[in-house]
């Protein structure tokens, strides 16, 4: 049984597209990335999973329970961080956190204090006194204090500075070690590559690919950027796995073959500039974004 599973989950807004036949299957204890361009359907999928909006057709389960019929029971075991956090501004931070903790019998004062300390939360201020990033930290604390079986995070690093982002990553890895399943929507492609076990790509409301990060990393080659005169374009392009960019006398491409063979071929040309670096999955992810922009 998958912890999160959907079956042709769809949501339309009249004539406007939402999500179409979304099929995802998230395993217990994994960090599952969910990426795509703005407007691709990430937040719509999450809101439908959480029964904040009703599906037009299809359905899904979380922890084996129907996302519509058993939503109340599901929410007892879920921690959720929305992409945009909004609170009553005159509420004191500590009061808000304690109120959230009151819904979860497993939460305790010691754990709450540890989370507040780890996230460097200004607990004695009111929500109206906090910046966007500090409000997001409160939302993260609320999501994990109940010791959830599933964490659903929609762009959780938005508003966080780099140091706090790293702290969040550390917290998520600790939660994973406890067996928590984490569904992570993000625009940060490096974050997704370094943190997730698998990544699902959504574009124009449809799932277009699901990647196993470890297996994908093992298949990576090198990214080559070169510029020079008299380069045999046909020969260079025949060697490429994928062309990223091509201009006059300048090429950027992915190469997935014997590097010694590549060097010997390039040595026959006059090269003005050459950069060879490890291929990143970010290049693969960006390719989906570029296709979206060039439709």
N, C-alpha and C positions, 0 to 999 in steps of 0.2 A: 504493500500500500504506500502510495506517495503522500507526503504531508500536505502538499498543495497540488491539486490537479484540476484542469479545466477540460471541458469537452465542447469544442466549437462555440466558445463563449463569445457572444456578440452584443454590441450596444450601439444603436444608432439614435441620432437626434433629428428626427424628421428626415429632411433631405440631406442632412450633414452626416458625414462619416464619423464613427466613433472607433470601435474595434470590430473586426470581422473574423469569425471562426478561430479564435485564439485557443491554441492547445499547448499547455505547458504542464510539466510534471517535475515537481521539486522533491528531492530525496531528503530523508531525515538527516539532520546534522550537517547539511551542506550550506555554503554561502552561494546563493544563486543570483547572478547579476541579471539585470533587466535594462537594456539600453536601447536608445534610438533617438532620432532627431526630435526637436521640439514639435509637438503636435502629432507625434507618431502613435500615441495611444497608451503611453506608460501609466499616467495618472488615472486615466479612465479604467484601465484594467484593474489597478489597485482598488479604486473606489467601488468597482463592481464586485471584486473579491470580498470586500468588507461590507457589502450590502448597503453602502451609502447611496448607490444608485442601482436600479434594477436592470438585469440583463434583458435585452430584447428577445434573445433566443440563446439556446445552449445553456450550460450551467457549469458547476464546479463544486469541489469539496475542499475543505481544510480540516486536517486531522480526521478525515473520513466522514465529516459532517457537511451537509448541504449548505452552500453559502447563502441561500435565501431562507430556507425553512428552518435552519438551525443556527442562524446567525448569532443569536443571543448567547447560546452555549459556546460557540466558537470564540467570541470576544472575551470569554473568561480566561482564555489561554493565549491571547495575542498581545504583543506590544506593537504600537504603531506610531510612526513619526511622519507627519504630513510634510509635503514640500514647503508649504507656507504655514507658519504657526501664528495663531491669533489667540490672545487671552484678554480677560478683563484687566484693564490697566491698574486698577487700585487694589488688586489682590496681592498679598505678600507671597513671595516665592516659596518660602518654607511651608506656609499654610496650604498652598496649592499642591505641593509635593506630598504632604501628609494626607491631604484629602484624596489624592489619587491612590496613595498606598492603602487607604482604608477599604478599597474595593477588593484588595488581594490579601487573603488570610496568610499567605506564605511570606509576605513582606515583613521585615522587622527593622527596628530603629537603627541597629548597628549597620545593616546593609545600606540603609538610606544615607546615613552619614558618610559611609565609604564612597558611595556614588557621588554625593555632593562634593566631597573632597577631590575625588579623581577628576571630575569635570570642572573643578574650580568654579562652582556655582555661587553667586552672591545671594545667599539664602535670606538675608535680612532686608533686601530691597523689595520694592513692589515691581510687578511686571512692567508697568509703564516706564520705569527707570532703566530698563534693560535695552541693550542694542539687539539687533536682529540675531546676531550670533549667540548672544547670551540667552535669548529666548529659545533658540534652537537647542541649547544645552539642557534647558529645563524640560523640553519635550523629549529629549533622549533619556533623561533620568526617569521621567514618567513611564516611558516605554519599557524600561528594564527592571524597575523596582518590584514588579509583580512576578518576577521569575517566569517569564512566559516560555511556552514551548515553541512559539513561532514569533519572530520579529519581522515586521513588514516596514521597510524604511524607504520613503520616497524622497530622493535627493537629500539625504541626511547631512551632507557636508556643506550645503549651501549656507553661507554666512559665517562658517567656521574658519579661523585662521589656520595656517599650516600646522602649528604645534597642536592645536586642539583636534585637527583632523587625524593626526597620528595617534592621539590619545583615544579617539573614537575607534580607529582601526584595531588598537590593542584591546579595547573593550569587546569588540565584535569577535575577535579571535578567542578571547576568554569564554564568551558565550557559546561559540561553536564547540569549544573543548568540553563544555557542559552537556553538549548534545542538542543545543538550541538550533533550530532551522532558521536561516536568515534569507529573506527575499529583499534584494537591494536594487532599487532603481537609482541610476546615477548617470551624470554627464561626464564624470571624471574617468576617462578611459584608462589612464595609468592605474588609478585606484581599483578599477574593475579587474584589470589584468593581474595585479599583485594580490588581491584579496579573495577573489571568487574562485570556486571550484568549476562552475560552469556559467556560461553567459548566453542569454537569449536575446536576439536582436529583433526588434519590432519596427516596421516601417509602413507608413500609410495604413495603420490599423491592423496589419497582418504580421504574423511571425514569419521571418524570412530565413532564420538560421539559429541553431543552438550549438555552441562550441564548448568542448571540454578543454579547459585552459591548459592542463598539463600535457594532454596529447597534442594540442595545437602548438604549444611551445616547442615540443620535440620535433615538429615538422618545419620550424622556422629556418630561414636561411640568412642571407645578409642583404642589407640595403645599400645599393651602390649609387653614388652621385659622381658623375664625371663630366669634364669639359675638355675639348681638344679639337684640333684641326685634322681633317682627313679621316675621321672615324667612319668605318664601314657600318652605316646605319642598319642595313639588312642583317649583317652578321651579329651586331649587338642585340638587336631586337629578337633574333632567333634564339639567343641565349637566355632571354629574360623569362622569369616565371610570370611576372606582372610588371607592366610599365606604369609608373606613378606619374611621371611628367616627362615631356619631350619638347625641347626647343632647338633652335639652330645650334648645332655643335655642343649641345648640353643634354644629358640624359639622367634620369633618376629611375631606377628600377629595382625590383626584387629578384635576387638570384638564389636558386636552391639547387646547386650542383657542387661539383668539386671546385673549391676556391683556387687551387693551384692552376687548374685549367683556365679559370677566369683571368688570373694574373698573367699567364703566358699569352693569352689572347690580347689583353690590353697593352702588353709590352711592345706590340707591333705598331702602336700608334703614338703620336706625339700628344701627351696628356698635359694639359695646363693645370687642372685641379682634379683631385681624386679623393673621395671619402668613402670608406667601406666600414659599415657599422652593423651590429647585430640587428636583425629584423625584429620589430616589436609588433605584438598583436594590435597595438594602436593603429598601425598602418592598415590592418585588415578592417578594424572597426570604422576608421575614417572613410574607407572605401564605400561603406554603406551610406554614410552621411553625404558623400559626394554624389552618389547616384540619386539620392533624394533631391539634392539641389539642382541636378541636371535633368530632371524628368521632363 
